[in-house]
């Protein structure tokens, strides 16, 4: 099982997002832009959440380059903006991906997601979920992700490649949590980079702060507010 270590810094609003975007474009050139639609799945009794697991189907890309990935994350730990989580991920084959590109099925299971390995050996769902258990879409989140490739030396760190992602996540069109602006850096040195990136942001006039919940956690919180339910496809 791969372990993902990721720094998550939240930006206050669209204006701050625009300032960061312009600064990064000037340094690294125009970003690779990926539009994503994320579907979060669980059983009706939310058995996965009870075992600190999350299953997501992500649709990304554009035109003929669209793709679908199935991901399972387990035992997340988020402290001071630093997320550590076990991750299993694979792309769905063309025939199966085509079904999700038309929209999420009413229900699915691990066989449908070709994810039986998740319940084998040391898989994240071992003894948590039988292969035939029915999964339903809890909610959805759309994200515009801008991917920048820089060098750590730009932030005053030891030289080396660094990928920085600038996200605008959308959970629907209601409530103060409808939008989330975020910087994500997945790197073994993420903790050491945090004060350097934060200092750079302050030079831009942007005050960022470490995230205290994941996008998935934010969606779950929104789901508890009937007036702010995200609409699938938003």
N, C-alpha and C positions, 0 to 999 in steps of 0.2 A: 504494500500500500504506500503510495506516495504521500509525503507530508508537505503541505503548502504553508509557507510563511509569507505573510503579506501585510504590508503597512497600509492602513486606511486613514486618510485625512479628509475631513469634511470641509467643504467650502460654503460660505453663508448664503450665496444667491447666484443668480444668473450673471450679474455684473462681475462678480469675482471669478466665475467660471470663464467669462470672456477675456478678462485680463490675463489669466493663467494661460488660456489657449493662445492668445496673441504672443505672449512671451515665449512659449514653447515653440510655436511656429517659427519665430525669429531665430531660435537657437538650433532646432533640429529639422526645420523644414516642415511642410505640410504633413499632418499625421495620416496614418492609415485609419480610415473611419469604418467602423463595423456597426451596423444596426443589428440589435439583438432583441428577441422576444423570449422571455424566460417563463416557463410554466413550472410551478412547484406542485409536487404530488405527495399524497399520503393516503392512508386508509381512512374510512369514515370515522373511525375512533382515534385517529391520529397516533397510530402505534409507532410510527417512525420518530415523531417528535418526542414521545415518551422515552425513547432509547437514544436521544441526542443524535439522530440521523436526519439527513435531508436528501431528497431525490429531486433532481431538476432536469427538465428537458429544455435545451436551448436551441433556438432557431436563429441562424445568423447568416450574414452575407447578403449579396444582392444578385438579382437576375439569375443567370445560369450558374453562378458561383455560390448558391445558397447551400447550407449544410445544417445538420441536426446532430447535437451531441447529448448523450445521456450521462449525467454526473450524480455520484453519491458522495456526500461529505459526512464525516462522522467525528464526534467528540470535539466540537469547536471550542477554542479558548480565545477570548478577545479581551486584551488588557492594554490600556494606554494606546489604543489604535493598532496594536499588533495582533493579527489573527494567525493562529496555528490550528490546522485542521487536517485530518486524514482525507484523502481524495482519491476516488476512482472515477475515470472518465473514458468514454470511447465514442467515436462517431458511429451513427447508425448507417447501415448500408443503404444504397440508393432506393431500393424498393420500399423499405420501412420509412426512410426519411420522407419519401413522397407523401405518405399518409399524414405525417405531422405538418408538412408544409401547407396542407389544406386546412389545418386547424387541429386542435387536440381531440383525441377520441374521448368518448364519454367515460370510458374506463380502460385501464391497461394493467399489465402485470410485468413481472421481471422477464418472463419468457418473451413477451411482446417487445420489450426493450433490449432483448438479447443481453441481459445482465445477470444470468444465472451464476456467474463467477462471484457476484456480490454475496451469495449465501454459501460459498464453498471455502474450505480451508479457513483462512483468516479474513475472509470477506467482511465488510462492515455490517452486513445484515445477518450474519450468522446467528441463528436461533431467534432472530427478531421478527422475521417475516417469511412465511412460506412462499415458494415460487409462484403459486397460483393466487396469492392474495390480490384483491382488486385495489388498484390505486386510482384516485380521482384527482382532478386539478383543484387545488386549494385556491389559487389565485395566480395572477400573472403580472409581470413587470417588463416594461419596454426600456431598453437602454441604448443610448448612442455612445459608443466607446471610441475615443481617439487614442491611438497607440503611437507613442513617441519612443524612438531609440536614441539614447544619448550615451555619454560616458560619465561614470561616477565622478570623474575629476571636475565636471562642471559644477558640482555641489561641494567641491573642496575635499573630496574623499580620494582614496587610492584609485588610480585609473583602472577602468574595467567597464565592460558593457553593462548597460542598464536599460530596462524597459519600463517606461512610466505610462500609466493609463489614466486618461482623464474621462470620467464618466458623467453622463446626465441620465439618471434613472427616473422613470415616470411610473407612478403607481395608480394612475387614474386622474380625474380632474376635480376631485373634491378634497377639501381640508388642507391644513398647513403642511402636511407630509406628502403632498402629491408629487413633489419634485425633490430629488436628492442629487447634489453636486459633490463629486468625490474624486480624489486622487488615490490611485492604487499602485503600489510598487511591490511586486513579488520578487524577493531576493533574499538570500541567506543573511545579508548585511542590513536588512530592512530596519532593524531597531537602531543601529548606529547612524543610518541615513536620516532618520526622522528629524532630529534637531537641525540638521543641515538644510533639509528641504523646507522646514518651517521657517528658518531664518531667511531663505531665499524668497519665500512667499511674502514675508513681512517687508522685504525690500520693495516688493511690487505693490505694497499697500494692502495686502490680502491677509486677513487673520483666519487661519485654519485651525482646526482642533482635532485631536484623535477621536475616531469613531468609538462609541460605546455600544453599538449594536450593528449587526450585519444588515445587508439589504433584505435578506430573508427574515430576520428578526423584525425589521421595520414593517414588512408586509404583514406578518402575523399580528403585529400590534394594530395595524390599520384594519385587519379583518375583524377585530373585536369591536369596531365602531360601525354599526350598520349604515350610518349616513355617509361613510367614507369608503365603502367597498369598491375596490378596483374592478374595472370591467375588463374581462379577457379581451385582449387585442389592443387595449389602450397603451 
